[in-house]
Amino acid sequence: MKRKLSLCILSALGILCFSCEKESDGFSLLTIIVEENAINEGQEQWVYISEPLGKVLDSHKCKKGEVFELKGPVALEAIDVTVFIPHSSGSGVALAVTYLGVLSGKTWTLKAQSRSEAPEVIGTATIEIVNYHESMPPDESIIFSNGTSPFALSDRSVTDAGLLATVNIYDDTQELLMTGFRGGHRVYFKVEAILPNENVVVDFASFQEYDQIIKIPAEFHEEGMTIGYYDDRRSYLLSNSYNSFLYGAETSLGYIQGYDSYSTKFNEFYGPSFITYYKLGEPALNVEFPSFTLSIVDRTTNGFSFDASFDYTYKSAQWLYSSADGQTGMSWTVYGDAAANVRIPAVANIVYEKESGMKIDDFSIYELNCIQRLDGLSYTGFVSNTFENKSSAEYEYFIFGSH
């Protein structure tokens, strides 16, 4: 009887110990995949998860190529996630990004930092544009785009007839797009396949008018542009609104048929506030330019608040710190949905142990962005696109910002 009782007690203790061990492991709240090139040489990268009220639940120092879980003592529907890069890892500026109210149970990927290598120039060709009689010099008016590199030309010079340009060739056969203005209208000419050592003469009168033109308010002339993309990732600058401003024509952007997709961007500053429009997919032919007011009322880290005259989907705030000697600093960006308070989160108290001498009150607000999605994407969808290897083939949104 005693032997049986002892066995029962041992069995019960075993079950109890197993249960305690399982509970001490905690509940998996976020899985992180670190790509091999996600961390630069000599760089540290940490991930913290916190309760919505601020208590830090778990943290981990990332290693290249690893997969790890961050856990908490109880299951939570949503958590706050902070990715932190200390300045001690090779830079005088520390970086932190916090995403508030993230759905738990997800798998995030810390992606390799993109390093675009310049393509190899395999030769050059000569383009001579003749019969040019516009008031604006051709070397300022005519823009060359080759779909591969921003360095389309190695040399150009104005001639009596127009323009002589030496074009860099990056592929065996290369499509070349030339754009400009003629009589106040946007025009273009496309060379379907230009070869190394080829000499091409183009009559400016043969440039065609754009297939589609959108007129935009004059105040948006500074950074408006349209780009055409092929599915093989070649991209061509189709138009730049600043060029129409320089030419003295009505501020406009244009589209040329034949590309697989198009991106459109324009923005304008109104003192400390600004508005930016982005679209990827079809041409943006019917854009309504909203009037708005956005102002930061309280710029302190504890009482941060602002007034906005419009609805938006989610927002972000960038906070900056700089030491008295200017040798070290930190940028902290906080994302959240429309209802979130994008002040620096409580996890900062732990981060400061790694960045000695810094205090929350030392930070100042640099920029507030309120994002209004026109494509229906939610804040959760935005986070998924950022970290879950999801991407949108099409998008459309406004950013309303204030400094």
C-alpha positions in Angstrom: 0.0 0.0 0.0 2.8 2.4 0.9 4.6 1.5 -2.3 1.5 2.3 -4.4 1.0 5.5 -2.4 4.6 6.6 -3.1 4.2 5.9 -6.8 1.0 8.0 -6.9 2.7 10.9 -5.1 5.7 10.7 -7.4 3.4 10.6 -10.5 1.5 13.6 -9.2 4.7 15.5 -8.5 5.9 14.7 -12.0 2.6 16.0 -13.5 2.9 19.1 -11.3 6.5 19.7 -12.3 5.7 19.3 -16.0 2.8 21.7 -15.7 5.0 24.3 -13.9 7.6 23.9 -16.5 5.1 24.4 -19.3 3.7 27.5 -17.6 7.2 29.0 -17.0 7.9 28.7 -20.7 5.0 31.1 -21.2 2.8 31.7 -24.2 4.4 32.5 -27.6 3.3 36.0 -28.6 5.6 36.7 -31.6 8.0 34.6 -33.8 10.9 36.4 -35.4 12.8 35.2 -38.5 16.1 37.1 -38.9 17.4 37.0 -42.5 21.2 36.4 -43.0 21.9 40.0 -44.1 19.4 41.7 -41.8 22.1 42.9 -39.4 25.2 44.9 -40.5 28.6 43.9 -39.4 29.3 45.2 -35.9 25.7 46.1 -35.4 23.4 45.0 -32.6 19.6 44.6 -33.0 17.1 43.9 -30.2 13.4 43.1 -30.3 11.2 43.9 -27.3 7.5 43.0 -26.7 5.3 44.8 -24.2 1.8 44.8 -22.9 -0.4 47.6 -24.2 -0.1 49.3 -20.8 3.7 49.3 -21.1 5.1 46.4 -19.1 8.0 44.7 -21.0 7.3 40.9 -21.4 10.3 39.6 -23.2 13.3 40.7 -25.3 16.0 39.1 -27.5 19.3 40.1 -29.0 19.0 39.0 -32.7 21.5 36.9 -34.5 21.8 36.5 -38.3 19.8 33.6 -39.7 18.0 32.6 -36.5 14.4 32.0 -35.6 13.2 32.8 -32.1 10.0 33.3 -30.1 9.1 36.1 -27.7 6.8 35.0 -24.9 4.6 36.3 -22.1 3.0 34.8 -19.0 -0.5 35.0 -20.4 -2.0 34.9 -23.8 -2.7 38.4 -25.2 -4.7 39.5 -28.2 -2.4 42.5 -29.0 1.1 43.5 -28.0 3.5 46.4 -28.6 6.7 45.5 -30.5 9.9 47.6 -30.5 12.9 47.0 -32.8 16.0 48.7 -31.4 19.5 49.3 -32.8 21.9 50.8 -30.2 24.3 53.6 -31.3 27.2 51.6 -29.8 27.0 49.2 -32.8 29.0 51.4 -35.2 26.9 54.6 -35.4 26.5 57.8 -33.4 22.8 57.5 -33.8 20.6 54.9 -32.1 17.4 53.8 -33.8 14.1 52.5 -32.4 10.8 51.7 -34.1 7.7 50.7 -32.1 4.5 49.3 -33.5 1.6 49.7 -31.0 -1.3 47.2 -30.8 0.1 44.4 -33.0 -1.9 41.2 -33.2 0.0 38.5 -31.3 0.7 35.0 -32.6 2.2 36.4 -35.8 5.5 35.6 -37.5 7.7 38.6 -38.5 10.7 38.6 -40.8 13.6 41.1 -40.1 14.6 41.5 -43.7 18.0 41.9 -45.3 18.8 45.5 -45.9 18.7 46.2 -49.6 22.0 46.9 -51.3 21.5 47.9 -54.9 24.7 47.5 -56.8 25.3 49.7 -59.8 24.9 47.8 -63.0 27.9 47.3 -65.2 28.2 49.6 -68.2 28.9 47.4 -71.3 29.3 50.2 -73.8 27.9 53.5 -75.0 25.8 54.8 -77.9 25.2 58.2 -79.3 21.9 60.0 -79.5 21.6 63.2 -81.6 18.4 65.2 -81.3 17.9 67.6 -84.2 15.4 70.3 -85.2 15.0 71.5 -81.6 13.7 75.1 -81.4 12.3 75.5 -77.9 13.2 78.4 -75.6 14.4 76.1 -72.9 17.9 74.7 -73.5 17.7 71.0 -74.6 20.2 69.8 -72.0 17.7 71.1 -69.3 14.5 70.2 -71.1 15.1 66.6 -72.4 15.4 63.8 -69.8 16.8 60.4 -70.6 15.6 57.2 -68.8 17.0 53.7 -69.4 15.0 51.6 -66.9 18.2 50.3 -65.2 20.3 53.1 -63.7 19.8 56.8 -62.8 23.0 57.4 -64.8 21.6 57.2 -68.3 24.2 59.6 -69.8 28.0 59.8 -69.6 28.1 63.1 -71.6 25.9 65.6 -73.4 26.4 68.9 -75.2 24.2 71.4 -76.9 24.6 71.7 -80.7 23.2 74.1 -83.3 20.6 71.6 -84.2 19.7 70.5 -80.7 21.5 68.0 -78.4 24.2 65.4 -78.7 24.2 62.8 -75.9 26.4 59.8 -75.1 24.2 57.1 -73.6 25.4 54.4 -71.2 24.4 50.9 -72.2 23.8 48.4 -69.5 22.2 45.5 -71.4 22.8 43.9 -74.8 19.7 45.7 -76.1 18.3 48.5 -74.1 15.0 50.5 -74.3 15.6 54.2 -73.9 13.0 56.8 -73.1 13.4 60.6 -73.8 10.9 63.1 -72.5 10.6 66.9 -72.9 8.3 69.8 -73.8 7.3 71.1 -77.2 5.1 74.2 -77.5 4.1 73.9 -73.9 3.1 70.2 -74.2 4.7 67.1 -72.8 6.3 65.0 -75.5 8.3 61.7 -75.6 10.2 59.5 -77.9 11.0 55.8 -77.2 13.9 53.9 -78.7 12.9 50.3 -78.4 16.3 48.7 -78.6 19.5 50.7 -78.7 22.8 48.8 -79.1 26.4 49.6 -78.0 28.3 51.8 -80.5 25.0 52.7 -82.3 24.5 56.2 -83.5 20.8 57.3 -83.5 19.5 60.6 -84.9 16.1 61.7 -83.7 14.1 64.6 -85.1 12.5 66.5 -82.2 9.4 66.9 -84.4 8.9 63.1 -84.2 8.4 63.2 -80.4 4.8 62.2 -79.6 2.5 63.9 -77.2 1.7 62.0 -74.0 -1.2 59.5 -73.9 -2.6 60.9 -70.7 -2.1 64.1 -68.8 -3.2 65.1 -65.3 -3.2 68.7 -64.3 -2.3 69.3 -60.7 -2.5 72.5 -58.5 0.5 74.7 -59.1 1.7 74.5 -55.4 2.4 70.7 -56.0 5.1 71.4 -58.5 8.1 70.6 -56.3 8.2 66.8 -56.1 5.5 65.4 -58.3 6.5 62.5 -60.6 5.2 59.5 -62.5 7.1 56.3 -63.2 6.3 53.4 -65.5 7.2 49.8 -64.6 7.7 46.6 -66.5 7.1 43.3 -64.8 10.8 42.6 -65.0 11.3 45.5 -62.5 12.7 48.0 -65.1 11.4 51.5 -64.2 11.2 54.6 -66.4 10.7 58.2 -65.2 7.8 59.4 -67.3 7.3 62.9 -65.9 8.4 65.4 -63.3 6.1 68.2 -62.3 9.0 70.5 -61.5 10.0 70.4 -65.2 6.6 71.9 -66.2 7.3 74.7 -63.6 10.7 75.4 -65.1 9.3 75.4 -68.6 6.6 77.8 -67.6 3.8 75.4 -68.6 0.8 74.5 -66.6 1.8 72.2 -63.8 1.1 68.6 -64.9 2.1 65.0 -64.8 1.9 62.5 -67.7 1.6 58.8 -68.5 2.7 56.8 -71.5 0.9 53.6 -72.5 2.7 50.3 -72.6 3.9 49.8 -69.1 2.7 47.1 -66.8 2.0 49.5 -63.8 2.5 53.1 -62.8 3.5 55.0 -59.7 2.3 58.5 -59.0 3.6 60.9 -56.3 3.2 64.5 -55.5 3.5 66.6 -52.4 3.4 70.2 -51.1 4.5 72.0 -47.9 2.2 74.4 -46.1 4.6 76.0 -43.6 5.1 73.3 -40.9 2.5 71.0 -42.5 2.6 69.0 -45.8 0.6 66.6 -47.8 1.9 63.7 -50.0 0.0 61.5 -52.4 1.1 58.0 -53.5 -0.4 55.6 -55.9 0.9 52.3 -57.5 -1.1 50.5 -60.2 -3.2 52.3 -62.7 -2.6 56.0 -63.6 -4.1 58.5 -61.1 -6.5 60.3 -63.3 -9.1 61.5 -60.8 -7.4 62.7 -57.7 -9.2 65.0 -55.4 -6.8 67.3 -53.5 -8.2 67.7 -50.0 -7.9 70.9 -47.9 -6.8 70.1 -44.4 -5.4 71.4 -41.1 -2.9 69.5 -38.9 -1.2 71.1 -36.0 0.7 69.8 -33.0 -0.8 71.2 -29.8 1.5 69.7 -27.1 5.0 68.8 -28.2 6.1 67.2 -24.9 6.7 63.5 -24.6 4.2 63.1 -21.7 1.4 65.3 -23.0 1.8 65.0 -26.8 -1.4 65.9 -28.6 -2.5 67.4 -32.0 -5.5 68.6 -33.9 -6.5 67.2 -37.3 -9.4 68.3 -39.5 -9.7 65.0 -41.3 -10.2 61.2 -40.8 -7.2 58.9 -41.2 -6.3 55.2 -40.9 -3.2 55.2 -38.8 -0.3 57.5 -37.8 3.3 57.7 -36.8 5.4 60.1 -34.8 9.2 60.5 -35.0 10.9 61.7 -31.9 14.5 62.9 -31.9 17.2 63.2 -29.2 20.7 64.8 -29.5 23.4 64.9 -26.8 24.7 68.3 -25.7 27.9 67.7 -27.5 26.1 66.5 -30.6 28.2 63.3 -30.7 25.3 60.9 -30.1 21.6 60.9 -30.8 18.5 58.8 -31.2 15.5 58.6 -33.5 12.4 56.8 -32.2 9.4 56.3 -34.5 6.1 55.1 -33.1 3.3 53.7 -35.2 -0.3 53.1 -34.1 -3.8 53.1 -35.4 -6.0 56.1 -35.4 -6.9 55.8 -31.7 -3.3 55.1 -30.5 -1.2 57.5 -28.5 2.1 57.6 -30.4 4.2 58.9 -27.5 7.5 57.1 -26.7 6.5 53.9 -25.0 7.5 52.6 -21.5 9.9 50.1 -23.0 12.2 53.2 -23.4 13.0 52.8 -19.7 14.9 49.6 -20.5 16.4 50.9 -23.7 17.9 53.8 -21.8 20.0 51.3 -19.8 21.8 50.7 -23.1 21.9 54.4 -24.0 23.2 55.8 -20.8 22.5 59.5 -20.1 19.3 59.7 -22.1 15.9 60.5 -20.7 12.4 60.5 -22.1 12.1 64.3 -21.5 15.2 64.9 -23.7 13.3 63.8 -26.8 11.4 66.3 -29.0 8.8 65.7 -31.6 10.2 66.0 -35.1 7.4 64.9 -37.4 3.8 63.6 -37.1 2.3 61.7 -40.1 -1.4 60.8 -40.4 -1.9 58.2 -43.2 -5.3 58.1 -44.9 -5.6 54.9 -47.0 -7.7 55.2 -50.1 -7.2 51.5 -50.9 -8.8 50.1 -47.8 -5.6 48.8 -46.2 -5.9 48.8 -42.4 -3.2 49.5 -39.8 -2.9 45.7 -39.3 -2.5 45.2 -43.0 0.3 47.9 -43.1 2.2 46.0 -40.3 1.7 42.7 -42.2 3.1 44.2 -45.4 6.1 45.5 -43.5 7.1 42.3 -41.6 5.2 39.3 -42.9 6.5 39.1 -46.5 3.3 40.5 -47.8 3.1 43.3 -50.3 0.5 45.2 -52.3 0.6 45.1 -56.0 -1.5 48.3 -55.9 -1.8 51.0 -53.3 -3.2 54.5 -52.9 -3.0 56.8 -49.9 -2.4 60.3 -48.6 0.1 61.3 -45.9 -0.8 64.4 -43.9 2.2 65.6 -42.0 3.4 68.3 -39.6 6.7 69.3 -38.0 
